[in-house]
Amino acid sequence: MHNNQYLKAYFTLKNVKQSDIAKLLNKSISTIRRKNDNLGFTQKEILQIHNKYNIPIEVFFYDNTEEKDSNKFL
């Protein structure tokens, strides 16, 4: 399952607010909040955010099931 905890962490580390992303993508803040909560960014939006704030693209696609799967044998 995709998890946006790392994306939110990068936004915090880079001091990027939802209003900054909304302005960059020409969207409302509520739309950005929904996209952020559900990881609903398009490829184009991901590239725009990556290029503007240098956030690694992998962060948008973090999958925490690998961690859970690796812990099931412990």
mmCIF file of the N, C-alpha and C atoms, coordinates in Angstrom:
data_MODEL
# 
_entry.id   MODEL 
# 
loop_
_atom_site.group_PDB 
_atom_site.id 
_atom_site.type_symbol 
_atom_site.label_atom_id 
_atom_site.label_alt_id 
_atom_site.label_comp_id 
_atom_site.label_asym_id 
_atom_site.label_entity_id 
_atom_site.label_seq_id 
_atom_site.pdbx_PDB_ins_code 
_atom_site.Cartn_x 
_atom_site.Cartn_y 
_atom_site.Cartn_z 
_atom_site.occupancy 
_atom_site.B_iso_or_equiv 
_atom_site.pdbx_formal_charge 
_atom_site.auth_seq_id 
_atom_site.auth_comp_id 
_atom_site.auth_asym_id 
_atom_site.auth_atom_id 
_atom_site.pdbx_PDB_model_num 
ATOM 1   N N  . MET A 1 1  ? 0.838  -1.179  0.000   1.00 0.00 ? 1  MET A N  1 
ATOM 2   C CA . MET A 1 1  ? 0.000  0.000   0.000   1.00 0.00 ? 1  MET A CA 1 
ATOM 3   C C  . MET A 1 1  ? 0.883  1.243   0.000   1.00 0.00 ? 1  MET A C  1 
ATOM 4   N N  . HIS A 1 2  ? 0.541  2.160   -0.838  1.00 0.00 ? 2  HIS A N  1 
ATOM 5   C CA . HIS A 1 2  ? 1.320  3.397   -0.889  1.00 0.00 ? 2  HIS A CA 1 
ATOM 6   C C  . HIS A 1 2  ? 1.040  4.228   0.348   1.00 0.00 ? 2  HIS A C  1 
ATOM 7   N N  . ASN A 1 3  ? 2.065  4.889   0.802   1.00 0.00 ? 3  ASN A N  1 
ATOM 8   C CA . ASN A 1 3  ? 1.974  5.669   2.016   1.00 0.00 ? 3  ASN A CA 1 
ATOM 9   C C  . ASN A 1 3  ? 2.640  7.016   1.763   1.00 0.00 ? 3  ASN A C  1 
ATOM 10  N N  . ASN A 1 4  ? 1.991  8.079   2.169   1.00 0.00 ? 4  ASN A N  1 
ATOM 11  C CA . ASN A 1 4  ? 2.531  9.402   1.884   1.00 0.00 ? 4  ASN A CA 1 
ATOM 12  C C  . ASN A 1 4  ? 3.315  9.997   3.048   1.00 0.00 ? 4  ASN A C  1 
ATOM 13  N N  . GLN A 1 5  ? 3.696  9.187   4.027   1.00 0.00 ? 5  GLN A N  1 
ATOM 14  C CA . GLN A 1 5  ? 4.429  9.720   5.176   1.00 0.00 ? 5  GLN A CA 1 
ATOM 15  C C  . GLN A 1 5  ? 5.764  10.331  4.760   1.00 0.00 ? 5  GLN A C  1 
ATOM 16  N N  . TYR A 1 6  ? 6.428  9.743   3.782   1.00 0.00 ? 6  TYR A N  1 
ATOM 17  C CA . TYR A 1 6  ? 7.710  10.278  3.342   1.00 0.00 ? 6  TYR A CA 1 
ATOM 18  C C  . TYR A 1 6  ? 7.532  11.550  2.524   1.00 0.00 ? 6  TYR A C  1 
ATOM 19  N N  . LEU A 1 7  ? 6.472  11.600  1.737   1.00 0.00 ? 7  LEU A N  1 
ATOM 20  C CA . LEU A 1 7  ? 6.189  12.813  0.980   1.00 0.00 ? 7  LEU A CA 1 
ATOM 21  C C  . LEU A 1 7  ? 5.906  13.972  1.935   1.00 0.00 ? 7  LEU A C  1 
ATOM 22  N N  . LYS A 1 8  ? 5.086  13.733  2.925   1.00 0.00 ? 8  LYS A N  1 
ATOM 23  C CA . LYS A 1 8  ? 4.787  14.771  3.917   1.00 0.00 ? 8  LYS A CA 1 
ATOM 24  C C  . LYS A 1 8  ? 6.052  15.182  4.668   1.00 0.00 ? 8  LYS A C  1 
ATOM 25  N N  . ALA A 1 9  ? 6.908  14.226  4.974   1.00 0.00 ? 9  ALA A N  1 
ATOM 26  C CA . ALA A 1 9  ? 8.164  14.527  5.666   1.00 0.00 ? 9  ALA A CA 1 
ATOM 27  C C  . ALA A 1 9  ? 9.059  15.413  4.799   1.00 0.00 ? 9  ALA A C  1 
ATOM 28  N N  . TYR A 1 10 ? 9.140  15.117  3.498   1.00 0.00 ? 10 TYR A N  1 
ATOM 29  C CA . TYR A 1 10 ? 9.950  15.947  2.604   1.00 0.00 ? 10 TYR A CA 1 
ATOM 30  C C  . TYR A 1 10 ? 9.372  17.353  2.496   1.00 0.00 ? 10 TYR A C  1 
ATOM 31  N N  . PHE A 1 11 ? 8.065  17.457  2.420   1.00 0.00 ? 11 PHE A N  1 
ATOM 32  C CA . PHE A 1 11 ? 7.448  18.788  2.391   1.00 0.00 ? 11 PHE A CA 1 
ATOM 33  C C  . PHE A 1 11 ? 7.817  19.567  3.652   1.00 0.00 ? 11 PHE A C  1 
ATOM 34  N N  . THR A 1 12 ? 7.797  18.894  4.791   1.00 0.00 ? 12 THR A N  1 
ATOM 35  C CA . THR A 1 12 ? 8.142  19.551  6.051   1.00 0.00 ? 12 THR A CA 1 
ATOM 36  C C  . THR A 1 12 ? 9.621  19.942  6.066   1.00 0.00 ? 12 THR A C  1 
ATOM 37  N N  . LEU A 1 13 ? 10.489 19.014  5.663   1.00 0.00 ? 13 LEU A N  1 
ATOM 38  C CA . LEU A 1 13 ? 11.927 19.298  5.651   1.00 0.00 ? 13 LEU A CA 1 
ATOM 39  C C  . LEU A 1 13 ? 12.291 20.450  4.714   1.00 0.00 ? 13 LEU A C  1 
ATOM 40  N N  . LYS A 1 14 ? 11.606 20.522  3.600   1.00 0.00 ? 14 LYS A N  1 
ATOM 41  C CA . LYS A 1 14 ? 11.885 21.564  2.609   1.00 0.00 ? 14 LYS A CA 1 
ATOM 42  C C  . LYS A 1 14 ? 11.067 22.832  2.874   1.00 0.00 ? 14 LYS A C  1 
ATOM 43  N N  . ASN A 1 15 ? 10.282 22.807  3.964   1.00 0.00 ? 15 ASN A N  1 
ATOM 44  C CA . ASN A 1 15 ? 9.433  23.939  4.334   1.00 0.00 ? 15 ASN A CA 1 
ATOM 45  C C  . ASN A 1 15 ? 8.481  24.320  3.194   1.00 0.00 ? 15 ASN A C  1 
ATOM 46  N N  . VAL A 1 16 ? 7.894  23.305  2.575   1.00 0.00 ? 16 VAL A N  1 
ATOM 47  C CA . VAL A 1 16 ? 6.945  23.496  1.477   1.00 0.00 ? 16 VAL A CA 1 
ATOM 48  C C  . VAL A 1 16 ? 5.546  23.342  2.045   1.00 0.00 ? 16 VAL A C  1 
ATOM 49  N N  . LYS A 1 17 ? 4.752  24.356  1.888   1.00 0.00 ? 17 LYS A N  1 
ATOM 50  C CA . LYS A 1 17 ? 3.379  24.344  2.387   1.00 0.00 ? 17 LYS A CA 1 
ATOM 51  C C  . LYS A 1 17 ? 2.420  23.920  1.279   1.00 0.00 ? 17 LYS A C  1 
ATOM 52  N N  . GLN A 1 18 ? 1.243  23.471  1.682   1.00 0.00 ? 18 GLN A N  1 
ATOM 53  C CA . GLN A 1 18 ? 0.238  23.079  0.703   1.00 0.00 ? 18 GLN A CA 1 
ATOM 54  C C  . GLN A 1 18 ? -0.119 24.257  -0.203  1.00 0.00 ? 18 GLN A C  1 
ATOM 55  N N  . SER A 1 19 ? -0.089 25.451  0.351   1.00 0.00 ? 19 SER A N  1 
ATOM 56  C CA . SER A 1 19 ? -0.383 26.636  -0.467  1.00 0.00 ? 19 SER A CA 1 
ATOM 57  C C  . SER A 1 19 ? 0.695  26.847  -1.538  1.00 0.00 ? 19 SER A C  1 
ATOM 58  N N  . ASP A 1 20 ? 1.941  26.483  -1.241  1.00 0.00 ? 20 ASP A N  1 
ATOM 59  C CA . ASP A 1 20 ? 3.020  26.580  -2.232  1.00 0.00 ? 20 ASP A CA 1 
ATOM 60  C C  . ASP A 1 20 ? 2.770  25.615  -3.395  1.00 0.00 ? 20 ASP A C  1 
ATOM 61  N N  . ILE A 1 21 ? 2.381  24.401  -3.053  1.00 0.00 ? 21 ILE A N  1 
ATOM 62  C CA . ILE A 1 21 ? 2.104  23.395  -4.077  1.00 0.00 ? 21 ILE A CA 1 
ATOM 63  C C  . ILE A 1 21 ? 0.880  23.819  -4.892  1.00 0.00 ? 21 ILE A C  1 
ATOM 64  N N  . ALA A 1 22 ? -0.134 24.326  -4.216  1.00 0.00 ? 22 ALA A N  1 
ATOM 65  C CA . ALA A 1 22 ? -1.348 24.778  -4.910  1.00 0.00 ? 22 ALA A CA 1 
ATOM 66  C C  . ALA A 1 22 ? -1.017 25.872  -5.922  1.00 0.00 ? 22 ALA A C  1 
ATOM 67  N N  . LYS A 1 23 ? -0.188 26.805  -5.524  1.00 0.00 ? 23 LYS A N  1 
ATOM 68  C CA . LYS A 1 23 ? 0.191  27.892  -6.423  1.00 0.00 ? 23 LYS A CA 1 
ATOM 69  C C  . LYS A 1 23 ? 0.999  27.349  -7.607  1.00 0.00 ? 23 LYS A C  1 
ATOM 70  N N  . LEU A 1 24 ? 1.939  26.452  -7.337  1.00 0.00 ? 24 LEU A N  1 
ATOM 71  C CA . LEU A 1 24 ? 2.765  25.868  -8.391  1.00 0.00 ? 24 LEU A CA 1 
ATOM 72  C C  . LEU A 1 24 ? 1.913  25.134  -9.431  1.00 0.00 ? 24 LEU A C  1 
ATOM 73  N N  . LEU A 1 25 ? 0.926  24.376  -8.950  1.00 0.00 ? 25 LEU A N  1 
ATOM 74  C CA . LEU A 1 25 ? 0.112  23.541  -9.840  1.00 0.00 ? 25 LEU A CA 1 
ATOM 75  C C  . LEU A 1 25 ? -1.169 24.238  -10.304 1.00 0.00 ? 25 LEU A C  1 
ATOM 76  N N  . ASN A 1 26 ? -1.375 25.459  -9.822  1.00 0.00 ? 26 ASN A N  1 
ATOM 77  C CA . ASN A 1 26 ? -2.574 26.229  -10.169 1.00 0.00 ? 26 ASN A CA 1 
ATOM 78  C C  . ASN A 1 26 ? -3.848 25.476  -9.753  1.00 0.00 ? 26 ASN A C  1 
ATOM 79  N N  . LYS A 1 27 ? -3.842 24.996  -8.501  1.00 0.00 ? 27 LYS A N  1 
ATOM 80  C CA . LYS A 1 27 ? -4.968 24.253  -7.924  1.00 0.00 ? 27 LYS A CA 1 
ATOM 81  C C  . LYS A 1 27 ? -5.340 24.897  -6.595  1.00 0.00 ? 27 LYS A C  1 
ATOM 82  N N  . SER A 1 28 ? -6.498 24.537  -6.078  1.00 0.00 ? 28 SER A N  1 
ATOM 83  C CA . SER A 1 28 ? -6.904 25.038  -4.762  1.00 0.00 ? 28 SER A CA 1 
ATOM 84  C C  . SER A 1 28 ? -6.165 24.259  -3.670  1.00 0.00 ? 28 SER A C  1 
ATOM 85  N N  . ILE A 1 29 ? -6.097 24.845  -2.504  1.00 0.00 ? 29 ILE A N  1 
ATOM 86  C CA . ILE A 1 29 ? -5.434 24.188  -1.380  1.00 0.00 ? 29 ILE A CA 1 
ATOM 87  C C  . ILE A 1 29 ? -6.183 22.911  -1.000  1.00 0.00 ? 29 ILE A C  1 
ATOM 88  N N  . SER A 1 30 ? -7.513 22.929  -1.060  1.00 0.00 ? 30 SER A N  1 
ATOM 89  C CA . SER A 1 30 ? -8.277 21.723  -0.715  1.00 0.00 ? 30 SER A CA 1 
ATOM 90  C C  . SER A 1 30 ? -8.005 20.598  -1.710  1.00 0.00 ? 30 SER A C  1 
ATOM 91  N N  . THR A 1 31 ? -7.801 20.936  -2.973  1.00 0.00 ? 31 THR A N  1 
ATOM 92  C CA . THR A 1 31 ? -7.456 19.917  -3.967  1.00 0.00 ? 31 THR A CA 1 
ATOM 93  C C  . THR A 1 31 ? -6.096 19.319  -3.662  1.00 0.00 ? 31 THR A C  1 
ATOM 94  N N  . ILE A 1 32 ? -5.141 20.154  -3.289  1.00 0.00 ? 32 ILE A N  1 
ATOM 95  C CA . ILE A 1 32 ? -3.800 19.661  -2.947  1.00 0.00 ? 32 ILE A CA 1 
ATOM 96  C C  . ILE A 1 32 ? -3.864 18.789  -1.705  1.00 0.00 ? 32 ILE A C  1 
ATOM 97  N N  . ARG A 1 33 ? -4.678 19.159  -0.740  1.00 0.00 ? 33 ARG A N  1 
ATOM 98  C CA . ARG A 1 33 ? -4.826 18.357  0.473   1.00 0.00 ? 33 ARG A CA 1 
ATOM 99  C C  . ARG A 1 33 ? -5.342 16.960  0.112   1.00 0.00 ? 33 ARG A C  1 
ATOM 100 N N  . ARG A 1 34 ? -6.340 16.890  -0.751  1.00 0.00 ? 34 ARG A N  1 
ATOM 101 C CA . ARG A 1 34 ? -6.871 15.586  -1.168  1.00 0.00 ? 34 ARG A CA 1 
ATOM 102 C C  . ARG A 1 34 ? -5.828 14.797  -1.956  1.00 0.00 ? 34 ARG A C  1 
ATOM 103 N N  . LYS A 1 35 ? -5.115 15.468  -2.856  1.00 0.00 ? 35 LYS A N  1 
ATOM 104 C CA . LYS A 1 35 ? -4.076 14.785  -3.631  1.00 0.00 ? 35 LYS A CA 1 
ATOM 105 C C  . LYS A 1 35 ? -2.981 14.263  -2.710  1.00 0.00 ? 35 LYS A C  1 
ATOM 106 N N  . ASN A 1 36 ? -2.611 15.044  -1.731  1.00 0.00 ? 36 ASN A N  1 
ATOM 107 C CA . ASN A 1 36 ? -1.569 14.650  -0.786  1.00 0.00 ? 36 ASN A CA 1 
ATOM 108 C C  . ASN A 1 36 ? -2.026 13.484  0.085   1.00 0.00 ? 36 ASN A C  1 
ATOM 109 N N  . ASP A 1 37 ? -3.266 13.509  0.533   1.00 0.00 ? 37 ASP A N  1 
ATOM 110 C CA . ASP A 1 37 ? -3.777 12.434  1.387   1.00 0.00 ? 37 ASP A CA 1 
ATOM 111 C C  . ASP A 1 37 ? -3.925 11.120  0.632   1.00 0.00 ? 37 ASP A C  1 
ATOM 112 N N  . ASN A 1 38 ? -4.270 11.197  -0.633  1.00 0.00 ? 38 ASN A N  1 
ATOM 113 C CA . ASN A 1 38 ? -4.518 9.977   -1.413  1.00 0.00 ? 38 ASN A CA 1 
ATOM 114 C C  . ASN A 1 38 ? -3.437 9.693   -2.441  1.00 0.00 ? 38 ASN A C  1 
ATOM 115 N N  . LEU A 1 39 ? -2.364 10.461  -2.438  1.00 0.00 ? 39 LEU A N  1 
ATOM 116 C CA . LEU A 1 39 ? -1.301 10.338  -3.436  1.00 0.00 ? 39 LEU A CA 1 
ATOM 117 C C  . LEU A 1 39 ? -1.867 10.385  -4.849  1.00 0.00 ? 39 LEU A C  1 
ATOM 118 N N  . GLY A 1 40 ? -2.687 11.362  -5.076  1.00 0.00 ? 40 GLY A N  1 
ATOM 119 C CA . GLY A 1 40 ? -3.342 11.481  -6.368  1.00 0.00 ? 40 GLY A CA 1 
ATOM 120 C C  . GLY A 1 40 ? -2.673 12.435  -7.324  1.00 0.00 ? 40 GLY A C  1 
ATOM 121 N N  . PHE A 1 41 ? -1.378 12.685  -7.164  1.00 0.00 ? 41 PHE A N  1 
ATOM 122 C CA . PHE A 1 41 ? -0.684 13.578  -8.079  1.00 0.00 ? 41 PHE A CA 1 
ATOM 123 C C  . PHE A 1 41 ? -0.471 12.884  -9.424  1.00 0.00 ? 41 PHE A C  1 
ATOM 124 N N  . THR A 1 42 ? -0.633 13.638  -10.498 1.00 0.00 ? 42 THR A N  1 
ATOM 125 C CA . THR A 1 42 ? -0.372 13.093  -11.825 1.00 0.00 ? 42 THR A CA 1 
ATOM 126 C C  . THR A 1 42 ? 1.134  13.080  -12.069 1.00 0.00 ? 42 THR A C  1 
ATOM 127 N N  . GLN A 1 43 ? 1.535  12.395  -13.138 1.00 0.00 ? 43 GLN A N  1 
ATOM 128 C CA . GLN A 1 43 ? 2.958  12.366  -13.485 1.00 0.00 ? 43 GLN A CA 1 
ATOM 129 C C  . GLN A 1 43 ? 3.482  13.768  -13.741 1.00 0.00 ? 43 GLN A C  1 
ATOM 130 N N  . LYS A 1 44 ? 2.711  14.564  -14.434 1.00 0.00 ? 44 LYS A N  1 
ATOM 131 C CA . LYS A 1 44 ? 3.121  15.931  -14.733 1.00 0.00 ? 44 LYS A CA 1 
ATOM 132 C C  . LYS A 1 44 ? 3.289  16.738  -13.441 1.00 0.00 ? 44 LYS A C  1 
ATOM 133 N N  . GLU A 1 45 ? 2.347  16.585  -12.516 1.00 0.00 ? 45 GLU A N  1 
ATOM 134 C CA . GLU A 1 45 ? 2.424  17.310  -11.250 1.00 0.00 ? 45 GLU A CA 1 
ATOM 135 C C  . GLU A 1 45 ? 3.628  16.860  -10.429 1.00 0.00 ? 45 GLU A C  1 
ATOM 136 N N  . ILE A 1 46 ? 3.885  15.557  -10.423 1.00 0.00 ? 46 ILE A N  1 
ATOM 137 C CA . ILE A 1 46 ? 5.038  15.030  -9.698  1.00 0.00 ? 46 ILE A CA 1 
ATOM 138 C C  . ILE A 1 46 ? 6.326  15.638  -10.247 1.00 0.00 ? 46 ILE A C  1 
ATOM 139 N N  . LEU A 1 47 ? 6.435  15.698  -11.564 1.00 0.00 ? 47 LEU A N  1 
ATOM 140 C CA . LEU A 1 47 ? 7.631  16.290  -12.179 1.00 0.00 ? 47 LEU A CA 1 
ATOM 141 C C  . LEU A 1 47 ? 7.755  17.777  -11.852 1.00 0.00 ? 47 LEU A C  1 
ATOM 142 N N  . GLN A 1 48 ? 6.645  18.492  -11.842 1.00 0.00 ? 48 GLN A N  1 
ATOM 143 C CA . GLN A 1 48 ? 6.689  19.918  -11.496 1.00 0.00 ? 48 GLN A CA 1 
ATOM 144 C C  . GLN A 1 48 ? 7.165  20.107  -10.056 1.00 0.00 ? 48 GLN A C  1 
ATOM 145 N N  . ILE A 1 49 ? 6.627  19.324  -9.142  1.00 0.00 ? 49 ILE A N  1 
ATOM 146 C CA . ILE A 1 49 ? 7.031  19.423  -7.733  1.00 0.00 ? 49 ILE A CA 1 
ATOM 147 C C  . ILE A 1 49 ? 8.495  19.025  -7.580  1.00 0.00 ? 49 ILE A C  1 
ATOM 148 N N  . HIS A 1 50 ? 8.884  17.946  -8.237  1.00 0.00 ? 50 HIS A N  1 
ATOM 149 C CA . HIS A 1 50 ? 10.277 17.476  -8.193  1.00 0.00 ? 50 HIS A CA 1 
ATOM 150 C C  . HIS A 1 50 ? 11.229 18.563  -8.701  1.00 0.00 ? 50 HIS A C  1 
ATOM 151 N N  . ASN A 1 51 ? 10.912 19.144  -9.831  1.00 0.00 ? 51 ASN A N  1 
ATOM 152 C CA . ASN A 1 51 ? 11.789 20.159  -10.420 1.00 0.00 ? 51 ASN A CA 1 
ATOM 153 C C  . ASN A 1 51 ? 11.870 21.424  -9.574  1.00 0.00 ? 51 ASN A C  1 
ATOM 154 N N  . LYS A 1 52 ? 10.771 21.820  -8.969  1.00 0.00 ? 52 LYS A N  1 
ATOM 155 C CA . LYS A 1 52 ? 10.749 23.055  -8.176  1.00 0.00 ? 52 LYS A CA 1 
ATOM 156 C C  . LYS A 1 52 ? 11.422 22.874  -6.811  1.00 0.00 ? 52 LYS A C  1 
ATOM 157 N N  . TYR A 1 53 ? 11.149 21.740  -6.142  1.00 0.00 ? 53 TYR A N  1 
ATOM 158 C CA . TYR A 1 53 ? 11.594 21.575  -4.760  1.00 0.00 ? 53 TYR A CA 1 
ATOM 159 C C  . TYR A 1 53 ? 12.643 20.478  -4.576  1.00 0.00 ? 53 TYR A C  1 
ATOM 160 N N  . ASN A 1 54 ? 13.067 19.842  -5.671  1.00 0.00 ? 54 ASN A N  1 
ATOM 161 C CA . ASN A 1 54 ? 14.098 18.813  -5.636  1.00 0.00 ? 54 ASN A CA 1 
ATOM 162 C C  . ASN A 1 54 ? 13.748 17.668  -4.684  1.00 0.00 ? 54 ASN A C  1 
ATOM 163 N N  . ILE A 1 55 ? 12.485 17.277  -4.703  1.00 0.00 ? 55 ILE A N  1 
ATOM 164 C CA . ILE A 1 55 ? 12.027 16.147  -3.905  1.00 0.00 ? 55 ILE A CA 1 
ATOM 165 C C  . ILE A 1 55 ? 12.178 14.895  -4.766  1.00 0.00 ? 55 ILE A C  1 
ATOM 166 N N  . PRO A 1 56 ? 12.873 13.877  -4.277  1.00 0.00 ? 56 PRO A N  1 
ATOM 167 C CA . PRO A 1 56 ? 13.084 12.671  -5.089  1.00 0.00 ? 56 PRO A CA 1 
ATOM 168 C C  . PRO A 1 56 ? 11.760 12.057  -5.545  1.00 0.00 ? 56 PRO A C  1 
ATOM 169 N N  . ILE A 1 57 ? 11.719 11.630  -6.768  1.00 0.00 ? 57 ILE A N  1 
ATOM 170 C CA . ILE A 1 57 ? 10.498 11.060  -7.342  1.00 0.00 ? 57 ILE A CA 1 
ATOM 171 C C  . ILE A 1 57 ? 10.094 9.796   -6.592  1.00 0.00 ? 57 ILE A C  1 
ATOM 172 N N  . GLU A 1 58 ? 11.067 9.044   -6.091  1.00 0.00 ? 58 GLU A N  1 
ATOM 173 C CA . GLU A 1 58 ? 10.764 7.814   -5.364  1.00 0.00 ? 58 GLU A CA 1 
ATOM 174 C C  . GLU A 1 58 ? 9.870  8.059   -4.157  1.00 0.00 ? 58 GLU A C  1 
ATOM 175 N N  . VAL A 1 59 ? 9.961  9.230   -3.569  1.00 0.00 ? 59 VAL A N  1 
ATOM 176 C CA . VAL A 1 59 ? 9.164  9.561   -2.388  1.00 0.00 ? 59 VAL A CA 1 
ATOM 177 C C  . VAL A 1 59 ? 7.670  9.506   -2.713  1.00 0.00 ? 59 VAL A C  1 
ATOM 178 N N  . PHE A 1 60 ? 7.308  9.850   -3.933  1.00 0.00 ? 60 PHE A N  1 
ATOM 179 C CA . PHE A 1 60 ? 5.903  9.843   -4.329  1.00 0.00 ? 60 PHE A CA 1 
ATOM 180 C C  . PHE A 1 60 ? 5.354  8.427   -4.460  1.00 0.00 ? 60 PHE A C  1 
ATOM 181 N N  . PHE A 1 61 ? 6.231  7.448   -4.586  1.00 0.00 ? 61 PHE A N  1 
ATOM 182 C CA . PHE A 1 61 ? 5.812  6.074   -4.838  1.00 0.00 ? 61 PHE A CA 1 
ATOM 183 C C  . PHE A 1 61 ? 6.251  5.112   -3.743  1.00 0.00 ? 61 PHE A C  1 
ATOM 184 N N  . TYR A 1 62 ? 6.525  5.628   -2.562  1.00 0.00 ? 62 TYR A N  1 
ATOM 185 C CA . TYR A 1 62 ? 6.961  4.781   -1.459  1.00 0.00 ? 62 TYR A CA 1 
ATOM 186 C C  . TYR A 1 62 ? 5.893  3.730   -1.166  1.00 0.00 ? 62 TYR A C  1 
ATOM 187 N N  . ASP A 1 63 ? 6.311  2.495   -1.018  1.00 0.00 ? 63 ASP A N  1 
ATOM 188 C CA . ASP A 1 63 ? 5.405  1.380   -0.761  1.00 0.00 ? 63 ASP A CA 1 
ATOM 189 C C  . ASP A 1 63 ? 5.820  0.712   0.538   1.00 0.00 ? 63 ASP A C  1 
ATOM 190 N N  . ASN A 1 64 ? 5.003  0.831   1.565   1.00 0.00 ? 64 ASN A N  1 
ATOM 191 C CA . ASN A 1 64 ? 5.378  0.295   2.875   1.00 0.00 ? 64 ASN A CA 1 
ATOM 192 C C  . ASN A 1 64 ? 5.068  -1.194  3.021   1.00 0.00 ? 64 ASN A C  1 
ATOM 193 N N  . THR A 1 65 ? 4.509  -1.855  2.024   1.00 0.00 ? 65 THR A N  1 
ATOM 194 C CA . THR A 1 65 ? 4.243  -3.285  2.139   1.00 0.00 ? 65 THR A CA 1 
ATOM 195 C C  . THR A 1 65 ? 5.537  -4.082  2.156   1.00 0.00 ? 65 THR A C  1 
ATOM 196 N N  . GLU A 1 66 ? 6.590  -3.558  1.531   1.00 0.00 ? 66 GLU A N  1 
ATOM 197 C CA . GLU A 1 66 ? 7.878  -4.255  1.554   1.00 0.00 ? 66 GLU A CA 1 
ATOM 198 C C  . GLU A 1 66 ? 8.408  -4.365  2.975   1.00 0.00 ? 66 GLU A C  1 
ATOM 199 N N  . GLU A 1 67 ? 8.247  -3.296  3.755   1.00 0.00 ? 67 GLU A N  1 
ATOM 200 C CA . GLU A 1 67 ? 8.701  -3.325  5.139   1.00 0.00 ? 67 GLU A CA 1 
ATOM 201 C C  . GLU A 1 67 ? 7.896  -4.337  5.939   1.00 0.00 ? 67 GLU A C  1 
ATOM 202 N N  . LYS A 1 68 ? 6.586  -4.370  5.744   1.00 0.00 ? 68 LYS A N  1 
ATOM 203 C CA . LYS A 1 68 ? 5.731  -5.309  6.477   1.00 0.00 ? 68 LYS A CA 1 
ATOM 204 C C  . LYS A 1 68 ? 6.059  -6.743  6.085   1.00 0.00 ? 68 LYS A C  1 
ATOM 205 N N  . ASP A 1 69 ? 6.275  -6.978  4.789   1.00 0.00 ? 69 ASP A N  1 
ATOM 206 C CA . ASP A 1 69 ? 6.608  -8.325  4.327   1.00 0.00 ? 69 ASP A CA 1 
ATOM 207 C C  . ASP A 1 69 ? 7.935  -8.804  4.890   1.00 0.00 ? 69 ASP A C  1 
ATOM 208 N N  . SER A 1 70 ? 8.907  -7.917  5.000   1.00 0.00 ? 70 SER A N  1 
ATOM 209 C CA . SER A 1 70 ? 10.219 -8.323  5.508   1.00 0.00 ? 70 SER A CA 1 
ATOM 210 C C  . SER A 1 70 ? 10.191 -8.585  7.000   1.00 0.00 ? 70 SER A C  1 
ATOM 211 N N  . ASN A 1 71 ? 9.215  -8.026  7.723   1.00 0.00 ? 71 ASN A N  1 
ATOM 212 C CA . ASN A 1 71 ? 9.125  -8.213  9.164   1.00 0.00 ? 71 ASN A CA 1 
ATOM 213 C C  . ASN A 1 71 ? 8.298  -9.444  9.552   1.00 0.00 ? 71 ASN A C  1 
ATOM 214 N N  . LYS A 1 72 ? 7.600  -10.066 8.618   1.00 0.00 ? 72 LYS A N  1 
ATOM 215 C CA . LYS A 1 72 ? 6.719  -11.164 8.997   1.00 0.00 ? 72 LYS A CA 1 
ATOM 216 C C  . LYS A 1 72 ? 7.474  -12.426 9.423   1.00 0.00 ? 72 LYS A C  1 
ATOM 217 N N  . PHE A 1 73 ? 8.761  -12.516 9.088   1.00 0.00 ? 73 PHE A N  1 
ATOM 218 C CA . PHE A 1 73 ? 9.536  -13.673 9.482   1.00 0.00 ? 73 PHE A CA 1 
ATOM 219 C C  . PHE A 1 73 ? 10.334 -13.432 10.754  1.00 0.00 ? 73 PHE A C  1 
ATOM 220 N N  . LEU A 1 74 ? 10.205 -12.259 11.336  1.00 0.00 ? 74 LEU A N  1 
ATOM 221 C CA . LEU A 1 74 ? 10.960 -11.942 12.559  1.00 0.00 ? 74 LEU A CA 1 
ATOM 222 C C  . LEU A 1 74 ? 10.216 -12.368 13.807  1.00 0.00 ? 74 LEU A C  1 
# 
